[in-house]
Amino acid sequence: MDDDQSDDSHDEVVRLEGLIEDLAARIESCRKLILVSRIAVAGGSLVLAGMLFGTIRFDPAVMAAAVAASLGGIAVWGSNSSTAQQAAKKLASAESDRSVLIEEMDLGDVTPRRGFSARSKAGTTT
């Protein structure tokens, strides 16, 4: 492989690694929003159930807030779940592309020779 192709491959690997980091951050953000939305759905449902069974005094404003939390939580949960799934697919594709590029690169072996260690380098033998 000549130097131009090697530089192009290296730049592409760097670009893919940046994309992988961005997608991982997006997935993590979606995961957090999904957790918050689950809490909102559970909280809103508990308040509505409490009003239904009489453990919480009926108040139209509280009921409206509970319904809004439940419905909003469901919407956010679904939206972020699909976004996380799409990002996971893109992440898998980018990691696969990066692996192929790295395998195609003519990289040298950096494994240390047998018997060579940091201690022997400092003057002590093992």
C-alpha positions in Angstrom: 0.0 0.0 0.0 1.5 3.4 -0.9 1.7 6.4 1.4 -1.3 8.2 0.0 -3.6 5.2 0.5 -2.2 4.7 4.0 -2.8 8.4 4.9 -6.4 8.1 3.5 -7.0 4.9 5.4 -5.6 6.5 8.6 -7.8 9.6 8.1 -10.9 7.4 7.5 -10.1 5.4 10.7 -9.8 8.6 12.7 -13.1 9.8 11.2 -14.8 6.5 12.0 -13.5 6.6 15.6 -15.0 10.1 16.0 -18.3 8.9 14.6 -18.2 5.9 17.0 -17.6 8.2 20.0 -20.5 10.5 18.9 -22.9 7.5 18.4 -21.9 6.0 21.8 -22.7 9.4 23.4 -26.0 9.6 21.6 -26.9 6.1 22.8 -26.0 6.9 26.4 -28.1 10.1 26.2 -31.0 8.1 24.9 -30.6 5.6 27.6 -30.8 8.3 30.3 -33.9 9.9 28.7 -35.5 6.5 28.5 -34.9 6.0 32.2 -36.4 9.4 33.0 -39.4 8.7 30.8 -40.0 5.4 32.5 -40.0 7.2 35.8 -42.5 9.8 34.5 -44.8 7.0 33.2 -44.6 5.1 36.5 -45.1 8.3 38.6 -48.0 9.5 36.5 -49.7 6.1 36.6 -49.2 5.8 40.3 -50.8 9.2 40.9 -53.7 8.3 38.6 -54.2 5.0 40.4 -54.0 6.7 43.7 -56.8 9.1 42.7 -58.8 6.3 41.3 -58.7 4.3 44.6 -59.0 7.4 46.8 -55.6 7.4 48.4 -54.8 10.7 46.8 -57.4 13.5 47.0 -58.8 14.4 43.5 -57.5 17.6 42.1 -57.9 18.4 38.4 -54.5 20.1 38.2 -52.7 17.1 39.7 -54.7 14.7 37.5 -53.8 16.8 34.4 -50.1 16.7 35.4 -50.2 13.0 36.0 -51.8 12.3 32.6 -49.3 14.7 30.9 -46.4 12.9 32.6 -47.7 9.5 31.6 -48.4 10.4 28.0 -45.3 12.5 27.6 -43.2 9.7 29.1 -44.6 7.2 26.7 -43.8 9.5 23.7 -40.2 10.3 24.9 -39.6 6.6 25.7 -40.7 5.5 22.2 -38.9 8.2 20.4 -35.6 7.6 22.3 -35.9 3.9 22.0 -36.0 4.1 18.2 -33.3 6.7 18.1 -31.1 4.4 20.2 -31.8 1.4 18.0 -30.8 3.4 14.9 -27.7 4.7 16.5 -26.7 1.2 17.6 -27.1 0.0 14.0 -24.9 2.8 12.8 -22.4 2.2 15.6 -22.1 -1.5 14.6 -21.6 -0.5 10.9 -19.0 2.1 11.8 -17.1 -0.4 14.0 -17.2 -3.0 11.3 -15.9 -0.5 8.7 -13.1 0.6 11.1 -12.1 -3.0 11.7 -11.9 -3.7 8.0 -9.8 -0.6 7.4 -7.4 -1.5 10.2 -7.0 -5.1 8.9 -6.2 -3.7 5.4 -3.5 -1.4 6.7 0.0 -2.7 6.6 0.8 -2.3 10.3 4.1 -3.4 11.7 4.4 -5.8 14.7 5.0 -4.0 18.0 5.2 -7.1 20.2 8.4 -6.9 22.3 11.0 -9.6 21.8 11.0 -12.5 24.2 13.0 -12.0 27.4 12.9 -8.2 27.1 11.1 -6.5 29.9 11.1 -3.2 31.8 13.2 -4.7 34.6 15.9 -6.0 32.3 16.0 -2.5 30.7 16.6 -1.0 34.1 19.6 -3.2 34.7 17.9 -5.9 36.8 17.2 -9.3 35.4 14.3 -11.5 36.0 
